[in-house]
Amino acid sequence: MAAPLGHYLVLGSDYNPKDDILFRGNRLVDECIQGAANKFQVSHHEQPPTPNWCLPIPGWVKGNVDASVHTSTGQAAIGGLLRDDCGDWVVGFTRPVGRCSVLVAELWALHDMLHCAWDRGFRKVLIESDCLEVIRILQQTSPSLSSTGLVASILRLIEYDWELVIRHVLREGNALVDRLSKWGRIHSPETVILVHPPSTLNALVNAEKGSGLRDPLLVQEWLRDATAACFNLWTDPGG
């Protein structure tokens, strides 16, 4: 059983590196990070975010989530896709969630992605959703204020012992999983786990993988850790 000792960020579309919201343990901490070593100072985030899907940094995986609700029947399905730092498909899923609002379906998509990533042993995970309301709910809710229900379940998953970033992304950066959730709603009345992409999505999978764009959010953090590791090896070669 995981201990709730993790470190995670929930970022909205108005993300500013000086206003990171850090969740630690069972409490919400609003930190103004002063030292350069503790900042995510990435110039890209001082400009409008790129609409393109980007590769996660080495050692991380990226999960994208979305939901599809039929306008007439109200029947909803969710989709999720996990890719590695080379852009390769790790696993995808679709699942019907019955008749519900778009917001509830989007929350279920995030819930299932958190389970998916954790159960497969990933501990450095970036998750993107194009539903800004989901991000706002997570930023404004603490476990003590939501002891039951779907949101509370999501918050408990978030607090596991991992490095986790959940952020809002433009719809263009979520195109593949958008099509995946629609595919699931149309083609399958049951939960489907996809170890390979459906053939109809291959072209988009390859296009996003081939872009070569690296996600800027955690690049500086990664470089700092790599530099520290090299310094430790230099100062203690026998350690």
Secondary structure, 3 states (H helix, E strand, C coil): CCCCCCEEEEECCCCCHHHCEEEECCEEEECCCCCHHHCCCCHHHHCCCCCCCCECCCCCEEEEEEEEECCCCCEEEEEEEEECCCCCEEEEEEEEEEECCHHHHHHHHHHHHHHHHHHCCCCEEEEEECCHHHHHHHHHCCHHHCCCHHHHHHHHHHCCCCEEEEEECCHHHHHHHHHHHHHHHHHCCCCEEECCCCHHHHHHHHHHHHCCCECCCCHHHHHHHHHHHHHHHHHCCCC
